[in-house]
Amino acid sequence: MGEALAVLRPDHARHPAPPRRGRPKGLNLLGTLAHHPALAGAYLVLNGHVLFSTTLSERQRELAVLRVAALRRAEYEWRQHAVLAGDVGISGEELAAVSEGPEASRWQPSDAALLRAVDELVATAALSEETWEALAGSLTTEQAMDLVFTVGAYDLLAMVFGAFAIELDDDLAAVPPSPFAARPGGS
């Protein structure tokens, strides 16, 4: 599994690695992935790009990941990325608004367009012309591609959490639950 984890941090990283000390480690997820090292390695190459080499800002990446987690009711994914969101300056109020979606009143037009894109991609695997036009005002072509791949990678990961019933790690217990955790379907 060590070789698979090594690919998570690409040589051409644009974004710094988050601090590791005293942070959630994702051991239950990693333990599940360890059952298929070749598959884990392949997925972690993509995930490494999405986390560290994306052309999206760290804020844009975390808003997208958190919106996927909210739509999929992926509590593990939400808590892991709520920690990362705090690292990149996403406030507690913004965190709550992610669950409300692109129509929440607090969003600037570019954030609302990004969240709307996540909603459309998760629901239909496509983007409306209106959303493409809104994204074109704030994202380059590379950033739009990174957004689509970020949503796809984390939608897949949400599926992994649900399909394999991966339980929260003990170190995630200290992270506040998502706004959807108490609702039916929150895992």
NUPAKOL-196137 format. One record per atom (N, C-alpha, C): residue in three letters; chain; x, y, z. Coordinates in steps of 0.05 Angstrom, whole numbers, always signed. Example, Ala and Ser with C-alpha at 12.3 -4.5 7.8 and 13.67 -1.06 7.14 Angstrom:
NUPAKOL-196137
{"Ala"; "A"; {+264; -114; +156}}
{"Ala"; "A"; {+246; -90; +156}}
{"Ala"; "A"; {+264; -66; +156}}
{"Ser"; "A"; {+257; -45; +142}}
{"Ser"; "A"; {+273; -21; +143}}
{"Ser"; "A"; {+258; +1; +157}}
//
This chain:
NUPAKOL-196137
{"Met"; "A"; {+16; -24; +0}}
{"Met"; "A"; {+0; +0; +0}}
{"Met"; "A"; {+17; +25; +0}}
{"Gly"; "A"; {+42; +23; +10}}
{"Gly"; "A"; {+60; +46; +11}}
{"Gly"; "A"; {+66; +57; -17}}
{"Glu"; "A"; {+70; +38; -36}}
{"Glu"; "A"; {+75; +47; -64}}
{"Glu"; "A"; {+50; +62; -75}}
{"Ala"; "A"; {+27; +51; -69}}
{"Ala"; "A"; {+2; +64; -78}}
{"Ala"; "A"; {+0; +92; -67}}
{"Leu"; "A"; {+6; +96; -41}}
{"Leu"; "A"; {+4; +122; -29}}
{"Leu"; "A"; {+25; +141; -39}}
{"Ala"; "A"; {+48; +131; -48}}
{"Ala"; "A"; {+69; +149; -59}}
{"Ala"; "A"; {+59; +164; -83}}
{"Val"; "A"; {+42; +153; -99}}
{"Val"; "A"; {+32; +167; -123}}
{"Val"; "A"; {+12; +189; -116}}
{"Leu"; "A"; {+3; +190; -92}}
{"Leu"; "A"; {-17; +210; -84}}
{"Leu"; "A"; {-5; +238; -86}}
{"Arg"; "A"; {+21; +241; -82}}
{"Arg"; "A"; {+34; +267; -83}}
{"Arg"; "A"; {+50; +269; -109}}
{"Pro"; "A"; {+39; +281; -130}}
{"Pro"; "A"; {+53; +282; -156}}
{"Pro"; "A"; {+77; +300; -155}}
{"Asp"; "A"; {+96; +295; -173}}
{"Asp"; "A"; {+121; +311; -174}}
{"Asp"; "A"; {+114; +340; -182}}
{"His"; "A"; {+93; +344; -198}}
{"His"; "A"; {+87; +370; -208}}
{"His"; "A"; {+64; +384; -193}}
{"Ala"; "A"; {+64; +381; -167}}
{"Ala"; "A"; {+43; +391; -150}}
{"Ala"; "A"; {+42; +422; -150}}
{"Arg"; "A"; {+19; +433; -152}}
{"Arg"; "A"; {+15; +462; -151}}
{"Arg"; "A"; {+7; +471; -123}}
{"His"; "A"; {-5; +453; -107}}
{"His"; "A"; {-15; +460; -81}}
{"His"; "A"; {+0; +445; -60}}
{"Pro"; "A"; {+5; +457; -36}}
{"Pro"; "A"; {+19; +443; -15}}
{"Pro"; "A"; {+3; +421; -2}}
{"Ala"; "A"; {+18; +402; +8}}
{"Ala"; "A"; {+5; +381; +24}}
{"Ala"; "A"; {-5; +393; +50}}
{"Pro"; "A"; {-28; +384; +59}}
{"Pro"; "A"; {-38; +394; +85}}
{"Pro"; "A"; {-20; +383; +108}}
{"Pro"; "A"; {-20; +396; +131}}
{"Pro"; "A"; {-5; +385; +154}}
{"Pro"; "A"; {-16; +357; +161}}
{"Arg"; "A"; {+1; +340; +170}}
{"Arg"; "A"; {-7; +312; +177}}
{"Arg"; "A"; {-11; +308; +206}}
{"Arg"; "A"; {+4; +321; +222}}
{"Arg"; "A"; {+4; +316; +251}}
{"Arg"; "A"; {-23; +324; +264}}
{"Gly"; "A"; {-34; +305; +279}}
{"Gly"; "A"; {-60; +310; +292}}
{"Gly"; "A"; {-84; +312; +274}}
{"Arg"; "A"; {-82; +303; +250}}
{"Arg"; "A"; {-103; +305; +230}}
{"Arg"; "A"; {-116; +278; +225}}
{"Pro"; "A"; {-141; +278; +214}}
{"Pro"; "A"; {-153; +252; +206}}
{"Pro"; "A"; {-135; +239; +185}}
{"Lys"; "A"; {-133; +213; +188}}
{"Lys"; "A"; {-115; +198; +170}}
{"Lys"; "A"; {-129; +181; +149}}
{"Gly"; "A"; {-154; +177; +151}}
{"Gly"; "A"; {-168; +161; +131}}
{"Gly"; "A"; {-161; +131; +132}}
{"Leu"; "A"; {-156; +121; +155}}
{"Leu"; "A"; {-146; +93; +157}}
{"Leu"; "A"; {-167; +72; +148}}
{"Asn"; "A"; {-193; +77; +154}}
{"Asn"; "A"; {-213; +58; +145}}
{"Asn"; "A"; {-215; +57; +115}}
{"Leu"; "A"; {-213; +80; +102}}
{"Leu"; "A"; {-213; +80; +73}}
{"Leu"; "A"; {-188; +66; +62}}
{"Leu"; "A"; {-165; +73; +73}}
{"Leu"; "A"; {-140; +61; +63}}
{"Leu"; "A"; {-140; +31; +68}}
{"Gly"; "A"; {-151; +22; +90}}
{"Gly"; "A"; {-153; -6; +96}}
{"Gly"; "A"; {-171; -20; +75}}
{"Thr"; "A"; {-192; -7; +67}}
{"Thr"; "A"; {-209; -19; +46}}
{"Thr"; "A"; {-194; -20; +19}}
{"Leu"; "A"; {-181; +2; +12}}
{"Leu"; "A"; {-166; +3; -13}}
{"Leu"; "A"; {-143; -18; -13}}
{"Ala"; "A"; {-132; -24; +10}}
{"Ala"; "A"; {-110; -43; +11}}
{"Ala"; "A"; {-117; -71; +2}}
{"His"; "A"; {-143; -77; +0}}
{"His"; "A"; {-151; -103; -10}}
{"His"; "A"; {-146; -105; -41}}
{"His"; "A"; {-141; -83; -54}}
{"His"; "A"; {-136; -84; -83}}
{"His"; "A"; {-115; -63; -90}}
{"Pro"; "A"; {-90; -69; -84}}
{"Pro"; "A"; {-68; -49; -87}}
{"Pro"; "A"; {-66; -37; -115}}
{"Ala"; "A"; {-70; -53; -136}}
{"Ala"; "A"; {-67; -42; -163}}
{"Ala"; "A"; {-89; -22; -169}}
{"Leu"; "A"; {-113; -28; -160}}
{"Leu"; "A"; {-135; -9; -164}}
{"Leu"; "A"; {-131; +16; -147}}
{"Ala"; "A"; {-122; +12; -122}}
{"Ala"; "A"; {-117; +35; -105}}
{"Ala"; "A"; {-96; +53; -117}}
{"Gly"; "A"; {-75; +42; -128}}
{"Gly"; "A"; {-54; +58; -140}}
{"Gly"; "A"; {-64; +74; -164}}
{"Ala"; "A"; {-80; +62; -180}}
{"Ala"; "A"; {-92; +76; -204}}
{"Ala"; "A"; {-110; +99; -195}}
{"Tyr"; "A"; {-127; +94; -175}}
{"Tyr"; "A"; {-145; +115; -166}}
{"Tyr"; "A"; {-129; +137; -153}}
{"Leu"; "A"; {-109; +130; -137}}
{"Leu"; "A"; {-94; +150; -123}}
{"Leu"; "A"; {-77; +169; -141}}
{"Val"; "A"; {-70; +159; -165}}
{"Val"; "A"; {-57; +177; -184}}
{"Val"; "A"; {-76; +199; -192}}
{"Leu"; "A"; {-101; +192; -199}}
{"Leu"; "A"; {-121; +212; -206}}
{"Leu"; "A"; {-127; +230; -181}}
{"Asn"; "A"; {-130; +218; -158}}
{"Asn"; "A"; {-136; +233; -134}}
{"Asn"; "A"; {-113; +252; -127}}
{"Gly"; "A"; {-89; +244; -132}}
{"Gly"; "A"; {-66; +261; -127}}
{"Gly"; "A"; {-66; +285; -145}}
{"His"; "A"; {-74; +282; -170}}
{"His"; "A"; {-76; +305; -188}}
{"His"; "A"; {-98; +324; -178}}
{"Val"; "A"; {-121; +312; -171}}
{"Val"; "A"; {-144; +328; -163}}
{"Val"; "A"; {-137; +344; -137}}
{"Leu"; "A"; {-123; +332; -119}}
{"Leu"; "A"; {-116; +345; -94}}
{"Leu"; "A"; {-93; +365; -96}}
{"Phe"; "A"; {-72; +358; -111}}
{"Phe"; "A"; {-48; +374; -110}}
{"Phe"; "A"; {-39; +387; -136}}
{"Ser"; "A"; {-49; +378; -159}}
{"Ser"; "A"; {-40; +389; -184}}
{"Ser"; "A"; {-63; +402; -200}}
{"Thr"; "A"; {-86; +403; -189}}
{"Thr"; "A"; {-109; +415; -203}}
{"Thr"; "A"; {-103; +445; -209}}
{"Thr"; "A"; {-115; +455; -230}}
{"Thr"; "A"; {-113; +483; -237}}
{"Thr"; "A"; {-135; +499; -222}}
{"Leu"; "A"; {-153; +485; -209}}
{"Leu"; "A"; {-172; +499; -191}}
{"Leu"; "A"; {-158; +509; -167}}
{"Ser"; "A"; {-168; +530; -155}}
{"Ser"; "A"; {-157; +539; -129}}
{"Ser"; "A"; {-164; +518; -108}}
{"Glu"; "A"; {-150; +518; -86}}
{"Glu"; "A"; {-157; +499; -65}}
{"Glu"; "A"; {-185; +504; -55}}
{"Arg"; "A"; {-193; +529; -54}}
{"Arg"; "A"; {-221; +535; -46}}
{"Arg"; "A"; {-241; +523; -65}}
{"Gln"; "A"; {-237; +527; -91}}
{"Gln"; "A"; {-255; +516; -111}}
{"Gln"; "A"; {-257; +486; -108}}
{"Arg"; "A"; {-234; +473; -105}}
{"Arg"; "A"; {-233; +444; -103}}
{"Arg"; "A"; {-249; +435; -79}}
{"Glu"; "A"; {-245; +448; -56}}
{"Glu"; "A"; {-259; +439; -32}}
{"Glu"; "A"; {-289; +445; -33}}
{"Leu"; "A"; {-297; +467; -45}}
{"Leu"; "A"; {-326; +471; -48}}
{"Leu"; "A"; {-338; +449; -65}}
{"Ala"; "A"; {-324; +442; -87}}
{"Ala"; "A"; {-335; +420; -104}}
{"Ala"; "A"; {-336; +394; -90}}
{"Val"; "A"; {-315; +386; -76}}
{"Val"; "A"; {-315; +361; -61}}
{"Val"; "A"; {-336; +360; -40}}
{"Leu"; "A"; {-339; +382; -25}}
{"Leu"; "A"; {-359; +383; -4}}
{"Leu"; "A"; {-387; +381; -15}}
{"Arg"; "A"; {-392; +394; -38}}
{"Arg"; "A"; {-418; +392; -51}}
{"Arg"; "A"; {-425; +364; -60}}
{"Val"; "A"; {-405; +350; -71}}
{"Val"; "A"; {-409; +322; -78}}
{"Val"; "A"; {-416; +306; -52}}
{"Ala"; "A"; {-401; +310; -31}}
{"Ala"; "A"; {-406; +296; -6}}
{"Ala"; "A"; {-435; +302; +4}}
{"Ala"; "A"; {-443; +327; +2}}
{"Ala"; "A"; {-470; +334; +11}}
{"Ala"; "A"; {-491; +321; -6}}
{"Leu"; "A"; {-488; +322; -32}}
{"Leu"; "A"; {-508; +310; -50}}
{"Leu"; "A"; {-509; +279; -46}}
{"Arg"; "A"; {-487; +267; -41}}
{"Arg"; "A"; {-486; +238; -38}}
{"Arg"; "A"; {-489; +229; -8}}
{"Arg"; "A"; {-492; +248; +10}}
{"Arg"; "A"; {-494; +243; +38}}
{"Arg"; "A"; {-471; +225; +48}}
{"Ala"; "A"; {-447; +233; +39}}
{"Ala"; "A"; {-423; +218; +45}}
{"Ala"; "A"; {-409; +231; +69}}
{"Glu"; "A"; {-417; +222; +93}}
{"Glu"; "A"; {-408; +234; +118}}
{"Glu"; "A"; {-377; +233; +121}}
{"Tyr"; "A"; {-366; +210; +114}}
{"Tyr"; "A"; {-336; +207; +116}}
{"Tyr"; "A"; {-322; +227; +99}}
{"Glu"; "A"; {-331; +229; +74}}
{"Glu"; "A"; {-319; +248; +55}}
{"Glu"; "A"; {-323; +277; +65}}
{"Trp"; "A"; {-347; +283; +75}}
{"Trp"; "A"; {-353; +310; +85}}
{"Trp"; "A"; {-334; +317; +108}}
{"Arg"; "A"; {-331; +299; +127}}
{"Arg"; "A"; {-314; +306; +151}}
{"Arg"; "A"; {-285; +309; +143}}
{"Gln"; "A"; {-275; +291; +126}}
{"Gln"; "A"; {-247; +294; +117}}
{"Gln"; "A"; {-242; +321; +104}}
{"His"; "A"; {-261; +329; +87}}
{"His"; "A"; {-257; +353; +71}}
{"His"; "A"; {-266; +378; +86}}
{"Ala"; "A"; {-282; +376; +107}}
{"Ala"; "A"; {-288; +399; +124}}
{"Ala"; "A"; {-262; +408; +137}}
{"Val"; "A"; {-245; +390; +145}}
{"Val"; "A"; {-219; +397; +156}}
{"Val"; "A"; {-202; +412; +136}}
{"Leu"; "A"; {-201; +401; +111}}
{"Leu"; "A"; {-185; +414; +90}}
{"Leu"; "A"; {-197; +441; +83}}
{"Ala"; "A"; {-223; +443; +83}}
{"Ala"; "A"; {-237; +468; +76}}
{"Ala"; "A"; {-228; +490; +96}}
{"Gly"; "A"; {-227; +483; +122}}
{"Gly"; "A"; {-218; +502; +141}}
{"Gly"; "A"; {-189; +512; +136}}
{"Asp"; "A"; {-172; +493; +126}}
{"Asp"; "A"; {-145; +501; +119}}
{"Asp"; "A"; {-143; +522; +97}}
{"Val"; "A"; {-163; +522; +79}}
{"Val"; "A"; {-162; +540; +56}}
{"Val"; "A"; {-180; +564; +60}}
{"Gly"; "A"; {-190; +568; +84}}
{"Gly"; "A"; {-205; +592; +90}}
{"Gly"; "A"; {-235; +591; +86}}
{"Ile"; "A"; {-246; +568; +82}}
{"Ile"; "A"; {-275; +565; +80}}
{"Ile"; "A"; {-287; +566; +108}}
{"Ser"; "A"; {-304; +585; +112}}
{"Ser"; "A"; {-315; +590; +139}}
{"Ser"; "A"; {-337; +570; +146}}
{"Gly"; "A"; {-343; +569; +172}}
{"Gly"; "A"; {-365; +551; +181}}
{"Gly"; "A"; {-392; +558; +168}}
{"Glu"; "A"; {-397; +583; +163}}
{"Glu"; "A"; {-421; +592; +150}}
{"Glu"; "A"; {-422; +582; +121}}
{"Glu"; "A"; {-399; +584; +107}}
{"Glu"; "A"; {-397; +574; +80}}
{"Glu"; "A"; {-401; +544; +79}}
{"Leu"; "A"; {-389; +530; +99}}
{"Leu"; "A"; {-392; +501; +101}}
{"Leu"; "A"; {-421; +494; +102}}
{"Ala"; "A"; {-436; +507; +119}}
{"Ala"; "A"; {-465; +502; +121}}
{"Ala"; "A"; {-479; +508; +95}}
{"Ala"; "A"; {-471; +529; +82}}
{"Ala"; "A"; {-484; +537; +57}}
{"Ala"; "A"; {-479; +518; +34}}
{"Val"; "A"; {-456; +503; +35}}
{"Val"; "A"; {-451; +483; +15}}
{"Val"; "A"; {-474; +463; +14}}
{"Ser"; "A"; {-484; +455; +37}}
{"Ser"; "A"; {-506; +436; +38}}
{"Ser"; "A"; {-531; +448; +25}}
{"Glu"; "A"; {-535; +474; +28}}
{"Glu"; "A"; {-558; +487; +16}}
{"Glu"; "A"; {-556; +488; -14}}
{"Gly"; "A"; {-532; +489; -25}}
{"Gly"; "A"; {-528; +489; -53}}
{"Gly"; "A"; {-524; +516; -66}}
{"Pro"; "A"; {-525; +517; -92}}
{"Pro"; "A"; {-519; +542; -107}}
{"Pro"; "A"; {-539; +564; -103}}
{"Glu"; "A"; {-562; +558; -93}}
{"Glu"; "A"; {-582; +579; -89}}
{"Glu"; "A"; {-579; +593; -62}}
{"Ala"; "A"; {-562; +584; -45}}
{"Ala"; "A"; {-557; +598; -19}}
{"Ala"; "A"; {-549; +627; -25}}
{"Ser"; "A"; {-559; +645; -9}}
{"Ser"; "A"; {-555; +674; -15}}
{"Ser"; "A"; {-526; +683; -11}}
{"Arg"; "A"; {-510; +669; +3}}
{"Arg"; "A"; {-483; +678; +9}}
{"Arg"; "A"; {-463; +676; -14}}
{"Trp"; "A"; {-470; +661; -35}}
{"Trp"; "A"; {-450; +656; -56}}
{"Trp"; "A"; {-447; +679; -76}}
{"Gln"; "A"; {-422; +683; -83}}
{"Gln"; "A"; {-416; +701; -105}}
{"Gln"; "A"; {-423; +686; -131}}
{"Pro"; "A"; {-428; +699; -153}}
{"Pro"; "A"; {-436; +685; -177}}
{"Pro"; "A"; {-417; +663; -186}}
{"Ser"; "A"; {-391; +667; -183}}
{"Ser"; "A"; {-372; +646; -191}}
{"Ser"; "A"; {-374; +621; -173}}
{"Asp"; "A"; {-378; +624; -147}}
{"Asp"; "A"; {-382; +601; -129}}
{"Asp"; "A"; {-408; +588; -135}}
{"Ala"; "A"; {-429; +603; -140}}
{"Ala"; "A"; {-456; +592; -146}}
{"Ala"; "A"; {-454; +575; -172}}
{"Ala"; "A"; {-440; +585; -192}}
{"Ala"; "A"; {-437; +571; -217}}
{"Ala"; "A"; {-422; +544; -213}}
{"Leu"; "A"; {-401; +545; -196}}
{"Leu"; "A"; {-386; +521; -191}}
{"Leu"; "A"; {-404; +500; -177}}
{"Leu"; "A"; {-418; +509; -157}}
{"Leu"; "A"; {-436; +490; -142}}
{"Leu"; "A"; {-459; +480; -160}}
{"Arg"; "A"; {-469; +497; -177}}
{"Arg"; "A"; {-490; +488; -196}}
{"Arg"; "A"; {-478; +467; -215}}
{"Ala"; "A"; {-453; +471; -223}}
{"Ala"; "A"; {-440; +451; -241}}
{"Ala"; "A"; {-438; +424; -227}}
{"Val"; "A"; {-431; +425; -201}}
{"Val"; "A"; {-429; +400; -186}}
{"Val"; "A"; {-457; +386; -185}}
{"Asp"; "A"; {-477; +402; -179}}
{"Asp"; "A"; {-505; +390; -178}}
{"Asp"; "A"; {-512; +377; -205}}
{"Glu"; "A"; {-507; +391; -226}}
{"Glu"; "A"; {-514; +380; -253}}
{"Glu"; "A"; {-498; +356; -260}}
{"Leu"; "A"; {-472; +356; -254}}
{"Leu"; "A"; {-455; +333; -260}}
{"Leu"; "A"; {-463; +309; -244}}
{"Val"; "A"; {-469; +312; -219}}
{"Val"; "A"; {-477; +289; -202}}
{"Val"; "A"; {-505; +279; -212}}
{"Ala"; "A"; {-523; +297; -219}}
{"Ala"; "A"; {-550; +288; -227}}
{"Ala"; "A"; {-551; +277; -255}}
{"Thr"; "A"; {-536; +289; -274}}
{"Thr"; "A"; {-540; +281; -302}}
{"Thr"; "A"; {-514; +274; -317}}
{"Ala"; "A"; {-491; +277; -304}}
{"Ala"; "A"; {-465; +273; -317}}
{"Ala"; "A"; {-462; +292; -341}}
{"Ala"; "A"; {-474; +315; -340}}
{"Ala"; "A"; {-472; +335; -362}}
{"Ala"; "A"; {-476; +363; -349}}
{"Leu"; "A"; {-469; +383; -365}}
{"Leu"; "A"; {-473; +411; -357}}
{"Leu"; "A"; {-491; +425; -377}}
{"Ser"; "A"; {-509; +441; -366}}
{"Ser"; "A"; {-527; +457; -383}}
{"Ser"; "A"; {-511; +479; -397}}
{"Glu"; "A"; {-522; +489; -418}}
{"Glu"; "A"; {-509; +511; -433}}
{"Glu"; "A"; {-506; +535; -415}}
{"Glu"; "A"; {-527; +540; -399}}
{"Glu"; "A"; {-527; +563; -380}}
{"Glu"; "A"; {-504; +560; -360}}
{"Thr"; "A"; {-499; +536; -350}}
{"Thr"; "A"; {-478; +532; -330}}
{"Thr"; "A"; {-451; +534; -343}}
{"Trp"; "A"; {-448; +524; -368}}
{"Trp"; "A"; {-423; +527; -382}}
{"Trp"; "A"; {-416; +556; -386}}
{"Glu"; "A"; {-436; +572; -393}}
{"Glu"; "A"; {-432; +601; -398}}
{"Glu"; "A"; {-423; +614; -371}}
{"Ala"; "A"; {-436; +607; -350}}
{"Ala"; "A"; {-429; +619; -324}}
{"Ala"; "A"; {-401; +611; -316}}
{"Leu"; "A"; {-393; +586; -320}}
{"Leu"; "A"; {-366; +577; -313}}
{"Leu"; "A"; {-345; +591; -331}}
{"Ala"; "A"; {-352; +596; -356}}
{"Ala"; "A"; {-333; +608; -375}}
{"Ala"; "A"; {-324; +636; -365}}
{"Gly"; "A"; {-341; +648; -349}}
{"Gly"; "A"; {-333; +675; -339}}
{"Gly"; "A"; {-313; +674; -317}}
{"Ser"; "A"; {-308; +651; -305}}
{"Ser"; "A"; {-289; +649; -282}}
{"Ser"; "A"; {-269; +626; -284}}
{"Leu"; "A"; {-273; +608; -302}}
{"Leu"; "A"; {-254; +585; -305}}
{"Leu"; "A"; {-242; +583; -333}}
{"Thr"; "A"; {-217; +575; -334}}
{"Thr"; "A"; {-204; +569; -359}}
{"Thr"; "A"; {-214; +541; -368}}
{"Thr"; "A"; {-207; +534; -392}}
{"Thr"; "A"; {-214; +507; -402}}
{"Thr"; "A"; {-202; +485; -384}}
{"Glu"; "A"; {-176; +489; -376}}
{"Glu"; "A"; {-164; +469; -358}}
{"Glu"; "A"; {-178; +468; -332}}
{"Gln"; "A"; {-186; +491; -321}}
{"Gln"; "A"; {-200; +491; -295}}
{"Gln"; "A"; {-227; +477; -298}}
{"Ala"; "A"; {-241; +481; -320}}
{"Ala"; "A"; {-267; +468; -324}}
{"Ala"; "A"; {-263; +438; -325}}
{"Met"; "A"; {-242; +429; -339}}
{"Met"; "A"; {-236; +401; -340}}
{"Met"; "A"; {-229; +390; -313}}
{"Asp"; "A"; {-213; +404; -298}}
{"Asp"; "A"; {-206; +395; -271}}
{"Asp"; "A"; {-231; +394; -253}}
{"Leu"; "A"; {-250; +413; -257}}
{"Leu"; "A"; {-275; +412; -241}}
{"Leu"; "A"; {-290; +386; -247}}
{"Val"; "A"; {-293; +379; -273}}
{"Val"; "A"; {-308; +355; -280}}
{"Val"; "A"; {-294; +330; -269}}
{"Phe"; "A"; {-268; +329; -271}}
{"Phe"; "A"; {-254; +306; -260}}
{"Phe"; "A"; {-254; +305; -230}}
{"Thr"; "A"; {-254; +328; -216}}
{"Thr"; "A"; {-256; +329; -187}}
{"Thr"; "A"; {-283; +318; -178}}
{"Val"; "A"; {-304; +327; -191}}
{"Val"; "A"; {-331; +317; -185}}
{"Val"; "A"; {-333; +287; -190}}
{"Gly"; "A"; {-322; +278; -212}}
{"Gly"; "A"; {-323; +249; -218}}
{"Gly"; "A"; {-307; +233; -198}}
{"Ala"; "A"; {-284; +242; -191}}
{"Ala"; "A"; {-267; +227; -172}}
{"Ala"; "A"; {-280; +225; -145}}
{"Tyr"; "A"; {-292; +247; -136}}
{"Tyr"; "A"; {-304; +246; -109}}
{"Tyr"; "A"; {-332; +234; -109}}
{"Asp"; "A"; {-346; +235; -132}}
{"Asp"; "A"; {-371; +220; -134}}
{"Asp"; "A"; {-365; +190; -132}}
{"Leu"; "A"; {-344; +181; -146}}
{"Leu"; "A"; {-335; +153; -144}}
{"Leu"; "A"; {-328; +146; -115}}
{"Leu"; "A"; {-313; +164; -102}}
{"Leu"; "A"; {-305; +158; -75}}
{"Leu"; "A"; {-329; +156; -56}}
{"Ala"; "A"; {-348; +174; -60}}
{"Ala"; "A"; {-373; +172; -44}}
{"Ala"; "A"; {-387; +145; -48}}
{"Met"; "A"; {-386; +135; -73}}
{"Met"; "A"; {-397; +109; -79}}
{"Met"; "A"; {-381; +87; -64}}
{"Val"; "A"; {-355; +90; -63}}
{"Val"; "A"; {-338; +70; -49}}
{"Val"; "A"; {-346; +70; -19}}
{"Phe"; "A"; {-348; +94; -7}}
{"Phe"; "A"; {-356; +95; +21}}
{"Phe"; "A"; {-383; +81; +26}}
{"Gly"; "A"; {-402; +86; +9}}
{"Gly"; "A"; {-428; +74; +12}}
{"Gly"; "A"; {-429; +44; +6}}
{"Ala"; "A"; {-417; +36; -16}}
{"Ala"; "A"; {-418; +8; -25}}
{"Ala"; "A"; {-404; -10; -5}}
{"Phe"; "A"; {-382; -1; +6}}
{"Phe"; "A"; {-367; -18; +24}}
{"Phe"; "A"; {-373; -11; +54}}
{"Ala"; "A"; {-393; +6; +58}}
{"Ala"; "A"; {-401; +14; +85}}
{"Ala"; "A"; {-377; +20; +103}}
{"Ile"; "A"; {-360; +38; +93}}
{"Ile"; "A"; {-336; +45; +107}}
{"Ile"; "A"; {-344; +63; +131}}
{"Glu"; "A"; {-338; +55; +154}}
{"Glu"; "A"; {-345; +70; +179}}
{"Glu"; "A"; {-326; +93; +183}}
{"Leu"; "A"; {-336; +113; +197}}
{"Leu"; "A"; {-319; +136; +204}}
{"Leu"; "A"; {-295; +126; +221}}
{"Asp"; "A"; {-272; +137; +216}}
{"Asp"; "A"; {-249; +132; +233}}
{"Asp"; "A"; {-253; +146; +260}}
{"Asp"; "A"; {-241; +135; +281}}
{"Asp"; "A"; {-242; +148; +307}}
{"Asp"; "A"; {-233; +177; +307}}
{"Asp"; "A"; {-213; +182; +291}}
{"Asp"; "A"; {-202; +210; +290}}
{"Asp"; "A"; {-221; +230; +276}}
{"Leu"; "A"; {-241; +220; +263}}
{"Leu"; "A"; {-261; +237; +251}}
{"Leu"; "A"; {-284; +244; +270}}
{"Ala"; "A"; {-285; +231; +293}}
{"Ala"; "A"; {-306; +236; +312}}
{"Ala"; "A"; {-304; +265; +323}}
{"Ala"; "A"; {-281; +276; +324}}
{"Ala"; "A"; {-277; +303; +334}}
{"Ala"; "A"; {-286; +325; +314}}
{"Val"; "A"; {-289; +317; +289}}
{"Val"; "A"; {-297; +336; +268}}
{"Val"; "A"; {-328; +339; +270}}
{"Pro"; "A"; {-338; +363; +270}}
{"Pro"; "A"; {-367; +366; +272}}
{"Pro"; "A"; {-381; +352; +249}}
{"Pro"; "A"; {-404; +340; +254}}
{"Pro"; "A"; {-418; +325; +233}}
{"Pro"; "A"; {-429; +345; +212}}
{"Ser"; "A"; {-435; +333; +189}}
{"Ser"; "A"; {-446; +349; +167}}
{"Ser"; "A"; {-474; +359; +174}}
{"Pro"; "A"; {-483; +379; +160}}
{"Pro"; "A"; {-511; +388; +164}}
{"Pro"; "A"; {-532; +366; +157}}
{"Phe"; "A"; {-524; +347; +141}}
{"Phe"; "A"; {-543; +326; +133}}
{"Phe"; "A"; {-541; +301; +149}}
{"Ala"; "A"; {-522; +299; +168}}
{"Ala"; "A"; {-517; +274; +183}}
{"Ala"; "A"; {-541; +264; +198}}
{"Ala"; "A"; {-558; +281; +209}}
{"Ala"; "A"; {-581; +272; +225}}
{"Ala"; "A"; {-605; +264; +207}}
{"Arg"; "A"; {-604; +271; +182}}
{"Arg"; "A"; {-626; +265; +164}}
{"Arg"; "A"; {-625; +236; +155}}
{"Pro"; "A"; {-648; +225; +146}}
{"Pro"; "A"; {-647; +198; +135}}
{"Pro"; "A"; {-628; +198; +111}}
{"Gly"; "A"; {-612; +177; +109}}
{"Gly"; "A"; {-593; +174; +88}}
{"Gly"; "A"; {-565; +185; +95}}
{"Gly"; "A"; {-563; +199; +117}}
{"Gly"; "A"; {-536; +208; +126}}
{"Gly"; "A"; {-521; +185; +137}}
{"Ser"; "A"; {-496; +181; +127}}
{"Ser"; "A"; {-481; +157; +136}}
{"Ser"; "A"; {-458; +165; +153}}
//
